[in-house]
Amino acid sequence: MTWLGIDIGGTNTKVALLDDAASVILEHDSTPTDRADAHAAVRHAAELGAHWANRHPDIRGVGVTIPGHFDAATGRATIVPNIPGRWLGLPVREEIAASVSRPTTLINDARAFGLAESRLGAARDSANVVALVLGTGVGGAVILGGRLYNGQGGLAGEIGHMVLKADGPSCRCGNRGCLESLTRADVVAESAGTDTVAEAVVRARAGDGRALAAIDAAARWIGIGLAGVATLLTPDAIVIGGGIAQAGEVLFAPLRKELLERTPLLAPESFRVLPAALGTIAGAVGAATIAHDAPAARRSRSSI
């Protein structure tokens, strides 16, 4: 048996195929997302899924990420900010399930990232993991005892929407002073005087003072936010990915320093802060992993 993951991203839609135990990446691919509208993006993913299901009839379940939120009971999208169109109420799970003729499970893209990094990536030897992905927004995931912790409505892990600065800048969630509002890509780029966070990273690594200051400020806020999470959950590992994470030690050195200074109850050796290892396919890998873990998939396996 194999498991298929489809990651509908704002730019590209990625696909990953995992082995029976969801422990080995067998194949992966990427294609531009159809951004004509919300339904076009989902239809494109459904067609990709059908193509892979025809190529691999041993696929027993399919996982799908969307870059936003959905109703877990109905499989319909609610809020997806980074792909144009009307997502509210769109039957994402139903359409893809009909196309692939397999049990289909939805997962938020940041949760998929964290699950993938905890099972097959940077923290694959850790049972309790906190994951943070830094990009257009700031997403997160919590893995406890090796399994994704969803919380009520699947919203557990929204680390980017912890309030760190009272009366701070407005956040897209409607609150103020969230971690995301202080560290998302456009905020870092503006502070660095660049058009993109990727350019800010390049300049910082070359020693540009303004870019270094922008990334150092982001590292401080991330460290403060993660200190609260680490103290609450005492994870074995914290994994950080996304565009700004490409800065390497320019980001990680001040982040670790801030985090360690603000976690006096934790032994420094009790957890690790790690850069993500799976790159752009993490979401698809996490989607395939949740397909493997899903109750419907377990029922399917028991009937074979």
N, C-alpha and C positions, 0 to 999 in steps of 0.2 A: 504494500500500500504506500501511496505517497499523498502529500498534502500541498495544496496550492495556495499561495498568497498573492493578492492583488492590491497594490498601494496606489490609490488615486491621488496623485499629487497636483499641486498648483501648476507645475511645469511639465512633469513627466509622470506617466503611469508605469510603475515597476511591477514585475512578476517574479516570484521565486517558487521553486519546487523543492520540497524537503522530503527526506526519506521517511520510512515508516515510524521511526522513533522521534521524528522532528529534531534530529540532532546533526544532520549533515545537509548542506545546501547542494542539491544535485544540479540545478540549472537556474539561471536567472536572466532577465532581459528587461529592456526599458524602451518605451515609445512615447512620443509627445502626447500629452493629454489633449483631448478635444475640448477646447475652451469656448466653443460656440455658445453653449449654455449648459445649465446643470444637467439636463437630461442627456445631452450629447456626451458629456463626460462619463456618465454612468453607462450609457449604451456602448460606448467604446470599451469600457472595462468589461462589460458583459460579453462582447464579441471576443475580446482577448481570452477571457475565461473559457468560452466555448471552444476556441481554437486549441488551447492547452488541454482541455478535457478530452478532445478528440485525439490529440497526439498521445495522451497518457490516460488510457481507460482505467488504470489502477488508482487514479486520484479518488480519495474517499470523502474529502471535504475541502471546502474553499473558504478562506478568510479574506475579508475586504476591509481596507482602511479608507476613511474619508477624512479630509483635513478640517474636521469640525465635530459637531455633535449630532446625535440621533436618539430616537426613542428605542430603547432596547427591546421593548415588548413588541412593537410593530415593525421595526426595521426601517422606519422612515426617517429621513434626515430632518434636522431642526435648524441648526445654524452652521453654515459653511462659508466663511468670509472670503476665501482666497480664490474661488472659482466663480465666474459670473453666473447669474441666473437665479431662478426661484428654486431654492432647495427645500424650503419648508414643506413638509409632507411628502416629499419625493420618495417613492417606494424602492429604495436602493437595494435592500436585501432581496425583495421579491423579484425584481427584474433580473438580478444576477443569478439567483437560484434557478429561475426558469430557464436561463440560458445555459447554465452548466449542468443542470439536472443532478446536483449534489447538495448535501447539507451545506448551508452558507451562513457564516457568522460575521457580524460587523464589529469593528474595533476602531477607536479613535487613533489617529496616526501617531501621536506622542506615546500613547499606551503601547502601541505596537513596537515602537522604537525601544522602549524600556524593556518590554518582554523579550525582544530579540537579543538585546545586549546582555540580558541576564542569563539567557539560555545558551546562546551560541557566540556571544561577543566578548566584550572586555571583562564582564563580571560573570563569566560562565561557571566559575567555581564558587559562587556566592549564593546563599539562600535568600538573603534579605538585601534588597537593592532599591535605591532611589535613583531615578533617571531624570535628567533635565535636557531638553533640546532647545537650543537658542536659535531663533531665526526671525521670520516675519512676526511671529508671536513667540511666546515662551511656554512650552508644554512640558508635562512631566508624567511620571508613572511611579507607582509603588508596587514592588514585588515582595511578598511576605511568604516565607516557607516555600519559595520556588514558584509561587503562583501569583498571577496578577490580582491585586486587590482593587476591586471596582467601586466599592462603597455604594451609596444610594444613587440610583440613576446613572451609574457608570462614571460619576464625576470625580472620584478619588484620584488624586495625582495632579490637580490643577495648581501646581506650585507657582506658576507664573501669576496667579491671581491672589496670592497672599499679600496683604497690605503691609508694606515696610516703611512707608513715609506718610504720616498723617498729612492730609491736605496736599499731597504731592501731585504730579502731573496726571491728567485725565487718562484713563485706560479705556480700551475699546470695549471692555466688559461693562462699562458704566460706573465703575468705582474710581477711586483716585489713589495714587501712590502704590499701585501694585508693582511687584517685581518686573512684570512685563513692561509696564510703562517706563521703567527706568533702564531697561537693558535690551529691549528688542532691537532688531537690526537697524531700522531707520534712525532710532535715537542715538545709537553708537556712531553711525555714519555721520550724522549731523554734528555731533560733538567733536568728531575727528576732522571735520571739514572735508569729507569725501562724499561721493555720490552713492557708494555702496559700502556695506560692511566688509566685503571682500577686499576692496581697495584700502579700507582702514587697516585691515589685518596685514596687508603687504607693506604699508607704510610703517606700521608699528614694528614689524619684524626688521625693517631697515633702519630703525632707530628714530623715526620722526617723533618729535616731542608731543605734538598735539594728539596724534593717533595713540601714542603710548598712554597719555593721560586719559583719553576716552576709554580705552580698554581697561586701564587700571580702575577707573571709576565703576565700570560695569562689573569687574571682578569683585570689587568691594561689596556691591549690593548683592551679587550672587552669593558671596560668602556669608553675608548676614542672613539671607533667606535660608540657605542650606543649613546654617547652624541651628536654626529653630527646628527644621525637619529632622536633622541628625539627632538632636537631643530628644525629640519626641519618639523617634522610631528606632534609634540605635542600629542603623544598617551596617552590613558588612562592607558594602561598597556604594559609592556614588559615581554614576557614569554621566558624563557631559558630552553632548554632541551639538551639531549645528554649525552654521557659518562662522560665528565668532570663535568657536572652539578650535578652528584651524590656526589660530594665533599661537597655539602650543603653549610653551612655558611663559610667554608674554602674558597670557591669561591665567594659566594654571598656578604659577608661582604666587602672585598676589592673592589669588582666590584661596589657595590652601592656607596661606598665612592668616588671612582674615577668618577663615573657618575654624582653624585650630585655636586661635585666640578667643573665639566666642563659644567654644564647647568645653569649658573647664571640667564638666562632669564626665567627659569621655576620655579614655586613654587614647593618645594620638595613634597608637598602633592598632586600635580596635576597628578602624575602617580605612578604606583607601579611596582616593579621588582619582578617577580614571578617565582618559579621553575615550570616546566611543571608537569601536573597532570595525564595524560593519559598513560604514560609509552610507551611500545612498540607497542600498538595498535593505537597510534595517527594517523599514516599514513593511515591505513585502515579506521579509522573513518572519517578523512578528505576526503578520496576518496569517501566514501558514501555520505558525505555532498555535495561535488561538483556535484555528480550525481543528488541529489535532487535539486540543484540550477540551473542546466544546462537548457538552452532554450528547448532542445529536450525533457527533462523530463517534463517541464511545458506544452509542447504541448501534451505529452502523458497523463498527468493528466487531461487536459481539455477535452480530448476525451472519458474519462471513465464515 
